[in-house]
């Protein structure tokens, strides 16, 4: 049997936090190839897109021969390749998100240049990978409308030029494949988990609004408010800390992976009210460790949750979310036992089940 060659790659991550950090660590620790990693901290994303290429250009060791370059979306690959010149190795770009479809923060106006940076990065790439089919489809469905905003000389050729070298691969998750460990949840009342970023696009206001209505119905619960907060604490969480102070068991980001996993294992229910989600590592991990999900029937969630569970665990609006949450709290133990096949199903996203796809892409890139 022919022995496959181990290749050497350089990975540049301009926003080393959250799902970007999770992905970089997982890929490097599971691939059979060697990957050098250069990073910038997870803050000031707009300035990363504008200037990260200038920073990395001065940090790269040009005396090392790389078989390929791996970057993620919050930087300009076109700028980097212009600086690097003809000796730049072939490049693959992984889109965690894109600035054509990302929702704007309240009061924010769209800066079209960030969308064009995504487009020129994709054009400069030899290969483009999105983190879900939903994300890929939304990006390409948005392109025609984006170009129509140009008053003339619209580059309609770009769509096909990018599409033919694009695909999607789910990010791997940091748990074992196979059958989920089904532990007996002892939390009573049920422990509701929030393990998403503390930012506007995850729509925490809707989450806390539903919890208020649950309390009005006389139902009880406990809360673990996990998830990363990159700058200042949003007002919704400050208010929630006061309002639910007797119910909150954990408030704030948990640095330790082991401690974070223990909270997921203790958790009973994972809720998302997100406006934006291209994959959903936090949800997949929570469900894998035994949390019953309640997720919007949109974004990437219908893709990552098997269709046979959509009726039970996806909701169309806040009213339906409240109704389904009330039912789960009222009959938690029975519903959790019924959910065991869903916990098992998340095993398909374990890195050991995903990594071969990435290794194949990296090997093709270097050919």
C-alpha positions, -999 to +999 in steps of 0.1 A: +000+000+000+014+034-010+023+057+020+007+091+017+030+121+020+027+144+050+024+180+037+031+213+054+007+242+055+005+277+070-027+287+086-035+324+092-064+332+117-070+369+121-098+364+147-086+337+171-116+332+193-150+315+194-157+292+165-126+304+146-103+293+175-123+260+179-119+252+142-082+260+141-074+239+171-095+210+159-081+210+124-045+212+136-049+184+162-067+160+139-051+164+105-024+140+094-006+170+079+016+196+096+001+231+101+019+262+114-005+287+129-003+325+131-031+344+148-044+377+159-067+382+189-105+380+185-114+417+185-118+446+161-130+424+132-134+453+108-097+463+113-088+426+108-104+426+074-087+459+065-052+452+078-045+417+089-028+409+057-002+436+064+005+421+098+008+386+087+030+395+057+057+406+082+053+375+104+056+348+078+088+329+076+095+329+038+124+306+042+099+278+050+085+260+019+047+255+025+026+232+003-004+254+009-020+283+027-051+281+049-069+314+058-104+322+072-127+349+060-119+379+083-089+391+062-080+400+026-063+371+008-060+393-023-039+418-004-017+391+011-011+375-023-003+409-039+023+414-012+037+378-013+041+377-050+045+348-074+060+325-047+028+325-026+016+289-022-019+278-033-045+290-009-078+277+006-102+300+024-127+288+050-158+309+054-171+309+089-193+339+080-195+364+052-203+401+052-229+400+024-254+381+046-243+390+081-270+410+099-262+446+108-260+457+145-287+482+156-279+516+142-252+503+119-250+510+082-236+485+057-200+491+046-200+476+012-163+473+011-163+444+035-185+425+011-161+432-017-132+420+005-150+387+008-155+386-030-119+394-038-107+369-012-128+342-028-115+352-063-079+350-051-084+316-035-076+283-052-103+266-032-133+279-011-150+260+017-181+271+035-191+257+069-225+245+058-246+241+027-270+267+040-241+292+043-229+285+008-263+287-008-271+320+010-238+336-001-244+328-038-281+338-037-271+372-023-244+379-049-266+391-078-284+416-055-251+428-041-238+436-076-270+453-086-262+480-062-234+491-085-246+518-108-228+504-138-202+478-150-215+451-127-191+421-126-217+394-131-189+370-142-178+367-105-206+344-095-195+316-118-158+322-112-163+316-074-189+289-076-169+264-096-142+262-069-166+262-038-179+235-016-190+231+021-176+209+049-189+211+084-165+221+111-155+192+134-166+192+170-146+183+200-163+151+212-160+114+206-179+098+177-202+068+182-229+065+208-234+095+231-228+090+269-264+092+283-260+105+318-289+108+342-295+146+345-302+154+381-309+191+378-344+199+391-358+222+380-343+218+345-311+238+337-314+260+306-281+266+288-271+297+268-237+290+253-237+314+223-218+347+219-232+376+239-239+397+209-268+411+190-269+386+162-277+358+187-308+378+198-306+375+236-335+398+241-359+373+226-344+345+248-350+365+280-384+376+269-395+339+265-381+331+300-401+359+315-433+344+300-423+310+313-421+324+348-455+341+344-469+306+337-455+294+371-429+272+356-394+270+372-359+266+358-322+273+364-298+291+340-262+288+329-253+319+309-221+307+291-206+319+259-179+345+249-183+382+252-156+400+232-160+436+244-186+451+267-214+431+284-247+437+265-275+453+284-297+423+281-273+402+301-267+429+328-305+431+332-308+393+333-282+390+360-304+411+383-337+397+372-327+360+374-301+363+401-316+334+422-318+311+392-283+317+376-258+290+384-231+303+360-227+338+345-200+344+320-174+327+298-158+295+310-122+293+300-116+257+308-128+232+282-133+206+308-154+229+330-174+240+300-182+204+290-193+197+326-219+225+323-232+210+291-235+176+307-254+192+336-276+211+312-312+201+304-322+224+275-303+244+249-321+273+233-311+294+203-329+326+193-302+335+168-307+359+138-274+346+123-260+311+124-240+294+096-234+262+115-238+261+152-210+244+171-224+255+204-257+239+197-242+207+183-220+203+214-248+209+239-271+184+222-243+158+220-239+161+258-276+156+264-293+190+262-328+190+245-326+217+217-352+244+209-340+261+177-354+284+150-368+267+119-344+286+097-307+294+093-285+263+095-306+245+121-329+225+098-297+212+081-278+201+112-309+186+130-322+154+113-356+161+097-374+135+118-368+158+149-379+190+133-414+189+146-403+184+182-373+207+184-376+235+158-400+264+163-413+291+139-419+320+163-416+331+199-451+318+207-442+283+195-409+285+214-427+293+246-452+265+241-425+239+234-404+251+262-433+249+286-440+213+275-404+203+279-401+218+314-434+202+324-424+167+311-386+169+310-376+134+320-399+117+295-389+140+266-352+136+274-354+098+272-372+101+238-344+125+226-316+099+230-314+092+192-308+129+186-279+130+210-264+100+192-270+116+158-247+146+166-218+121+166-215+125+129-200+160+135-171+146+156-137+156+141-128+119+136-157+117+112-150+149+094-112+152+092-108+130+060-127+156+040-103+183+051-072+162+045-085+154+010-090+191+003-055+200+015-039+172-006-058+184-037-047+220-030-010+210-031-012+191-063 
